[in-house]
């Protein structure tokens, strides 16, 4: 089979797997509701909050781009994720050809087509796959710039970094990584030229970042690159930072002091560093095993400059993420880089099996990875484009006035009901106060999660304060919809 046909088959496989994952991904992520809200605001001509708000803007723009060819806005978000996921697989191949050889590039692309977490997040309404594509592109262009040392190459790499930032604020960290390679890696260039290249690579980031930070300051009075990223940092530093995360102007946030001078802060970072490796193993045990075999297969050969570049990038981000809240999502843009050594491992196993069994070994690994991929993709059960949260939301939409105001920990039911979600307070008394002050109509929760997260709250629910109006069964669990009584008396 010709090379072009092999690559085409790999991309078709990547597309089919991601389309199936998208169909089984229901309900969409909680963050996806926010991205859809930003996209709707943009389509309605409201630009301030989406451009200068809590999250970055690129993914909502992608949702708008795919809306004309999608049956609904949720499908548009998933179409954007699927497309960028497939494009990332293509980029893995192109990057691999430049770094290694044709065989490693094709095998890496094949592994990327079925990598569990890359597929899982390609089916959801999340910015991860869009960010991964531009982050990977920035790394590719950054390596070319470091190798050639030309001003226009660093300008192009900086532009890719700026686009990556507008998909996810962590993209700015790559700019710092690129600076380090410019200052320490270009040993033949004069120091003045290195500073020039640092400035050139930062040009587009500055042109895009400064206006956004100024707009955010005009809206909120706070100077920050991203409120979302700041919340993630605080969650990594404070044992119980949920109140700070949802209320950045509250007392907990105002009294917060970064624990930079506490030994426990750095000890926690060391623990988090190893936790990230556990999450990496969870993201695809087959890939990790092949990665280890690929490293052993090198048999002491020295690493090329390109491999050192990739390895240093992985170490840089693993160390950086150790100081913030550890999350599987942070690993998604790093996973494509692991594929090359995993490809070497699979090729080594295939060669050891001999020509007769080479294809069977590759097929067995592929099937095993597909099984892991579809097992990790499920949320509660294998449901094709429906969920109990969606049914509960549609019931509420049919049986309540337009635009119901819903207090809940997650926003799915309010989203499908066409209403507004209000944050769930920490205590039952605050819940009643919120319903009175904010005009909330309903209190919606999944029974098992509220028992785990707010046991005191569920025990204090009283018929005098609210009445249950609907129960959406989900196996042994339930989604409960309560309606607040307007004549409730609140004692403080």
C-alpha positions in Angstrom: 0.0 0.0 0.0 1.3 3.4 -0.9 2.3 5.8 1.8 -0.5 8.3 1.1 -3.1 5.6 1.3 -1.7 4.4 4.6 -1.8 7.9 6.1 -5.4 8.3 4.7 -6.5 5.1 6.4 -4.9 6.2 9.7 -6.8 9.6 9.6 -10.1 7.8 8.7 -9.6 5.5 11.7 -8.9 8.5 13.9 -12.1 10.2 12.6 -14.3 7.1 13.1 -13.1 6.5 16.6 -13.6 10.1 17.6 -17.1 10.2 16.1 -18.1 7.2 18.1 -16.6 8.7 21.3 -18.5 11.9 20.6 -21.8 10.0 20.3 -21.3 8.3 23.6 -20.1 11.5 25.4 -23.3 12.7 27.0 -23.8 14.8 28.9 -21.1 17.1 27.7 -18.5 18.5 30.2 -19.5 21.2 32.6 -16.9 23.5 31.1 -18.4 22.9 27.7 -21.6 24.6 28.8 -19.5 27.7 29.5 -17.9 27.6 26.1 -21.3 27.2 24.4 -22.5 30.2 26.4 -19.6 32.3 25.2 -20.3 31.2 21.6 -24.0 32.2 21.9 -23.0 35.6 23.4 -20.7 36.2 20.4 -23.5 35.2 17.9 -25.8 37.6 19.7 -23.3 40.5 19.4 -22.1 40.5 23.0 -18.4 40.7 22.9 -17.1 41.9 26.2 -17.5 38.8 28.4 -16.3 36.3 25.8 -13.2 38.2 24.8 -12.3 39.4 28.3 -13.9 36.8 30.5 -13.1 33.8 32.6 -11.9 31.5 29.8 -10.0 31.9 26.5 -11.9 32.7 23.2 -10.5 30.5 20.5 -12.7 27.4 21.1 -16.0 29.4 21.2 -15.0 30.8 17.8 -14.5 27.3 16.6 -18.0 26.4 17.8 -19.4 29.3 15.8 -17.4 28.1 12.7 -18.9 24.6 12.8 -22.5 25.7 13.8 -23.8 26.2 10.2 -23.0 22.5 9.4 -24.1 21.0 12.7 -27.6 20.0 13.9 -27.2 21.9 17.2 -24.6 23.9 19.0 -23.5 20.9 21.1 -22.8 19.0 18.0 -20.9 22.0 16.7 -18.6 22.0 19.7 -18.0 18.3 19.3 -17.4 18.7 15.6 -14.7 21.2 16.4 -13.0 18.9 18.9 -13.2 15.9 16.5 -11.7 17.9 13.6 -8.8 19.3 15.7 -8.2 15.8 17.1 -7.8 14.3 13.7 -5.6 17.3 12.6 -3.4 16.6 15.6 -2.9 13.0 14.4 -1.8 14.4 11.0 0.6 16.8 12.8 2.1 13.9 14.8 2.9 12.2 11.5 4.4 15.3 9.9 6.4 16.1 13.0 7.6 12.5 13.2 8.9 12.5 9.6 11.0 15.5 10.3 12.4 14.2 13.6 12.8 10.5 13.0 11.8 8.5 10.0 8.8 7.3 8.0 8.2 4.2 10.0 8.3 5.9 13.4 6.1 8.7 12.1 3.4 6.3 10.7 3.4 4.1 13.9 3.2 7.2 16.1 0.2 8.5 14.1 -1.5 5.1 14.3 -1.1 5.1 18.1 -2.3 8.7 18.2 -5.4 7.7 16.3 -6.5 5.4 19.1 -4.8 6.9 22.2 -7.5 6.7 24.9 -7.3 10.2 26.3 -6.7 11.9 23.0 -9.8 10.2 21.7 -11.8 10.8 24.9 -11.3 14.6 24.9 -11.8 14.8 21.1 -15.4 13.8 21.6 -16.3 16.4 24.2 -17.1 20.1 24.2 -13.7 21.1 25.5 -10.9 23.2 24.3 -8.2 20.6 25.0 -7.9 19.2 21.4 -7.9 22.7 19.9 -5.2 23.7 22.3 -3.2 20.5 21.8 -3.1 21.1 18.0 -1.8 24.7 18.3 0.5 23.8 21.3 2.0 20.9 19.2 2.3 23.2 16.2 4.1 25.8 18.4 6.5 23.1 19.6 7.1 22.0 16.0 7.8 25.5 14.8 9.8 26.3 17.9 12.1 23.4 17.3 12.7 24.5 13.7 13.4 28.0 14.9 16.0 26.8 17.4 17.7 24.7 14.8 17.9 27.4 12.1 18.1 30.5 14.4 16.3 32.8 11.9 14.2 35.7 13.0 11.2 34.8 10.8 11.1 31.3 12.2 10.9 32.7 15.8 8.2 35.1 14.7 6.1 32.3 13.3 6.7 30.2 16.4 5.6 33.1 18.5 2.4 33.5 16.5 1.6 29.8 17.1 2.2 30.3 20.8 -0.2 33.3 20.8 -2.9 31.2 19.1 -2.3 28.4 21.6 -2.8 30.9 24.5 -6.2 31.9 23.1 -7.2 28.3 23.3 -5.9 27.8 26.8 -3.8 30.1 29.1 -1.2 27.5 29.8 0.0 28.1 26.3 2.0 31.1 27.7 4.2 28.6 29.6 5.6 27.4 26.3 6.8 30.9 25.5 8.9 30.7 28.7 10.2 27.3 27.6 11.2 28.8 24.2 13.0 31.7 25.9 15.1 29.2 27.9 16.1 27.4 24.7 16.9 30.7 23.0 19.1 31.8 25.9 20.7 28.5 26.7 20.5 26.5 23.5 21.7 29.0 20.9 25.3 29.0 22.1 26.7 30.2 18.8 24.6 33.4 18.8 25.7 36.6 20.5 23.8 37.5 23.7 22.3 40.6 21.9 20.9 38.5 19.2 19.4 36.0 21.7 17.6 38.9 23.4 16.4 40.0 19.9 15.0 36.5 19.3 13.3 36.5 22.7 11.6 39.8 21.8 10.6 38.6 18.3 9.1 35.4 19.7 7.1 37.4 22.2 5.8 40.0 19.7 2.4 38.4 18.8 1.8 37.3 22.3 2.2 40.8 23.6 0.0 42.3 20.8 -2.8 39.9 21.7 -2.4 39.6 25.4 -2.1 43.2 26.5 -5.4 44.4 25.0 -7.2 41.4 26.6 -5.7 42.0 30.0 -6.6 45.7 29.8 -10.2 44.8 28.8 -10.4 42.3 31.7 -9.1 45.1 34.0 -11.8 47.5 32.8 -14.5 44.8 33.5 -13.3 43.6 36.9 -10.7 45.9 38.3 -8.2 42.9 38.5 -5.0 42.4 36.6 -4.6 38.7 35.6 -3.8 36.6 32.5 -6.6 34.2 33.3 -9.0 33.9 36.2 -9.4 30.2 35.4 -5.7 29.6 35.5 -5.4 31.5 38.7 -8.1 29.4 40.3 -6.3 26.2 39.2 -3.1 27.5 40.8 -4.9 28.2 44.1 -6.6 24.8 44.1 -3.1 23.3 43.9 -1.9 25.3 46.9 -4.9 25.2 49.3 -6.4 22.1 50.7 -10.0 23.2 50.3 -10.1 26.1 47.8 -13.6 25.5 46.2 -15.0 28.7 47.7 -12.1 30.7 46.3 -12.5 29.0 42.9 -16.2 30.0 42.6 -15.9 33.4 44.3 -12.7 35.1 43.3 -13.8 38.3 45.1 -14.8 36.6 48.3 -13.2 36.8 51.7 -11.2 33.6 51.2 -9.6 35.0 48.1 -8.8 38.4 49.6 -7.1 36.8 52.6 -5.2 34.3 50.5 -1.4 34.5 50.6 0.7 32.3 48.2 2.6 29.8 50.4 5.9 30.3 48.5 7.9 30.4 51.7 6.4 27.2 53.2 8.3 23.9 53.0 5.0 22.1 52.8 4.2 23.8 49.6 7.2 22.4 47.8 6.8 19.0 49.5 3.3 18.9 48.1 4.6 19.8 44.6 7.0 16.8 44.8 4.0 14.5 45.6 2.0 16.1 42.8 4.9 15.5 40.4 4.6 11.7 41.0 0.8 11.9 40.9 1.1 13.2 37.4 2.9 10.0 36.4 0.1 7.9 37.8 -2.4 9.9 35.8 -0.2 9.4 32.8 -0.3 5.7 33.3 -4.1 5.9 33.6 -4.3 7.9 30.4 -3.1 4.8 28.4 -1.2 2.0 30.1 -0.4 0.4 26.7 1.2 3.6 25.4 3.2 4.0 28.6 4.4 0.4 28.4 5.5 0.9 24.8 7.1 4.1 25.7 9.3 2.3 28.3 10.2 -0.4 25.7 11.0 2.3 23.2 13.5 3.9 25.6 15.1 0.5 26.4 15.4 -0.2 22.7 17.7 2.7 22.3 20.4 0.7 24.1 22.5 3.6 25.3 22.5 5.6 22.1 22.8 9.3 22.6 19.8 11.5 22.3 19.6 13.8 19.3 19.1 17.5 19.7 15.5 17.1 18.7 14.9 14.4 21.2 16.5 16.5 24.0 14.2 19.3 23.0 11.1 17.1 23.4 12.3 15.5 26.6 13.1 18.9 28.1 9.6 20.2 27.1 8.0 17.2 28.9 10.1 17.8 32.1 9.4 21.5 32.0 5.7 21.1 31.9 5.6 18.2 34.4 7.5 20.3 36.9 5.3 23.3 36.2 2.1 21.4 36.6 3.3 20.1 40.0 2.7 23.5 41.5 -1.0 23.7 40.5 -4.0 21.5 40.7 -3.1 18.1 39.1 -5.6 17.2 36.4 -5.7 14.7 33.6 -6.5 17.5 31.2 -3.1 19.1 31.7 -1.5 16.0 30.3 -3.5 16.0 27.0 -1.3 18.4 25.0 1.8 16.4 26.2 0.6 13.0 25.1 1.5 13.3 21.4 5.1 13.8 22.3 5.2 10.4 24.1 3.9 8.7 20.9 7.3 8.7 19.2 9.1 6.6 21.7 6.0 4.4 22.1 6.2 3.9 18.3 9.8 2.8 18.7 8.7 0.3 21.3 6.0 -1.1 19.1 8.3 -1.4 16.1 10.9 -3.1 18.3 8.3 -5.7 19.4 7.1 -6.2 15.9 10.7 -6.8 14.6 11.3 -9.2 17.4 8.2 -11.2 16.5 9.6 -11.6 12.9 8.1 -10.9 9.5 5.4 -13.5 9.8 3.9 -12.2 13.1 4.7 -8.5 12.7 1.2 -7.5 11.4 -0.5 -9.7 14.1 1.4 -8.0 16.9 0.5 -4.5 15.7 -3.1 -5.5 15.2 -3.3 -7.0 18.7 -1.9 -3.8 20.3 -4.3 -1.7 18.2 -7.3 -3.8 19.4 -6.2 -3.6 23.0 -5.9 0.2 22.8 -9.3 0.5 21.2 -10.8 -1.6 24.1 -9.2 0.7 26.6 -10.3 3.8 24.7 -14.0 2.9 24.7 -13.9 1.8 28.3 -12.5 5.1 29.4 -14.8 7.1 27.1 -18.0 6.0 29.0 -19.4 8.3 31.6 -22.1 6.3 33.3 -23.2 3.9 30.7 -23.0 3.5 26.9 -25.8 5.9 25.8 -26.0 7.3 22.3 -26.5 11.1 22.6 -28.7 11.1 25.7 -28.2 11.2 29.4 -30.4 11.4 32.6 -29.2 15.1 33.0 -30.5 15.9 29.5 -33.9 14.2 30.2 -34.2 16.0 33.5 -33.4 19.3 31.8 -35.9 18.7 29.0 -38.6 17.8 31.6 -37.9 21.0 33.5 -38.1 23.0 30.2 -41.6 21.5 29.4 -42.9 21.9 33.0 -41.7 25.4 34.1 -41.9 29.0 32.8 -39.2 30.0 30.3 -35.7 30.6 31.7 -35.8 28.8 35.0 -33.2 29.7 37.6 -31.6 26.6 38.9 -29.2 26.1 41.8 -27.0 23.1 41.2 -23.4 22.0 41.4 -23.2 21.3 37.7 -24.9 23.1 34.9 -26.3 20.3 32.8 -29.9 20.4 33.8 -30.1 24.2 33.6 -28.4 24.1 30.2 -30.9 21.6 28.7 -33.8 23.5 30.4 -32.8 26.7 28.7 -32.3 28.4 32.1 -29.6 29.9 34.2 -27.5 28.0 36.7 -26.6 29.5 40.1 -23.6 28.2 42.0 -24.4 25.7 44.8 -23.4 27.3 48.2 -21.5 25.4 50.8 -24.2 25.2 53.5 -27.9 24.7 53.6 -28.6 28.1 55.2 -26.6 29.7 52.4 -28.7 27.7 49.9 -32.0 29.1 51.2 -30.5 32.6 51.3 -29.3 32.2 47.7 -32.8 31.1 46.6 -34.3 34.1 48.2 -31.8 36.8 47.1 -31.2 35.5 43.6 -34.8 34.5 42.8 -33.9 30.8 42.3 -36.8 28.6 41.4 -35.3 25.1 41.6 -32.6 23.1 43.4 -31.3 20.2 41.2 -28.7 17.6 42.2 -27.6 14.0 41.7 -28.4 12.2 44.9 -25.1 10.2 45.2 -22.9 13.2 44.6 -24.6 15.5 47.0 -24.4 12.8 49.7 -20.7 12.7 49.1 -20.0 16.4 48.6 -22.6 18.0 50.9 -23.9 15.4 53.4 -25.1 18.0 55.8 -27.1 19.8 53.1 -29.0 16.7 51.9 -29.9 15.7 55.5 -31.5 19.1 56.2 -33.8 19.3 53.2 -37.2 20.1 54.6 -40.7 20.1 53.0 -41.2 23.5 54.6 -38.4 24.9 52.4 -38.8 23.0 49.1 -40.9 20.2 47.5 -39.7 17.5 45.2 -41.4 17.7 41.8 -39.4 15.3 39.6 -37.1 12.3 40.0 -35.1 11.1 37.0 -33.9 7.6 37.6 -30.4 6.5 36.6 -30.0 2.9 37.7 -29.6 2.9 41.5 -28.9 6.7 41.4 -31.4 9.6 40.8 -31.4 13.2 39.7 -33.8 15.1 42.0 -35.5 18.4 41.1 -36.8 20.4 44.0 -38.9 23.6 43.8 -38.4 26.2 46.4 -41.4 27.4 48.4 -41.8 31.1 48.0 -43.3 31.4 51.5 -40.3 29.8 53.2 -39.0 31.6 56.4 -35.3 31.8 56.7 -33.8 31.8 60.2 -30.2 33.0 60.6 
